Amino acid sequence: MFGHVKDPVVGTATVVSFTETGEASDSGVVIIGQLLLRADDLEETVEVTDTIPLSQWPIDRGTVWKVAFSREKPTHVRFPWDEVNPEEVLADVDRRNEEVDQQALAASIIEGGGRIR
């Protein structure tokens, strides 16, 4: 599915910023991108250079992809391009964001002695 990644974790990569290298082919556009990787309890920003398939182009800040990356070395990122379903990934991101919001609300209630600030 994701090729060889040592101690892989499956999650998402959100484009923080990117630069096109000027290299392109019939199959895609090469970028240098800063990606926010998220999976389980991991969150890391990394820089990667990769070819973005034309089927995924154009991209913008905030674009989200399903990825696998190494816990040990998060810059080792694998993109399952033929398996990426944007609607599915976005639904997963929405679900995770809602969970984080609920956790933040619960923490603020506990810290505030039961009062919402």
Buried (B, 14 or more C-beta within 10 A) or exposed (E): EBEEBEEBBBBBBBBBEBEEEEEBEEEBBBBEBBBBBBBEEEEBEBEBEBBBBEEBEEBEEEBBBBBBBBBEEBEBBBBBBEEBEEEEBEEBBEEBEEEEEEEEEEEEEEEEEEEEE
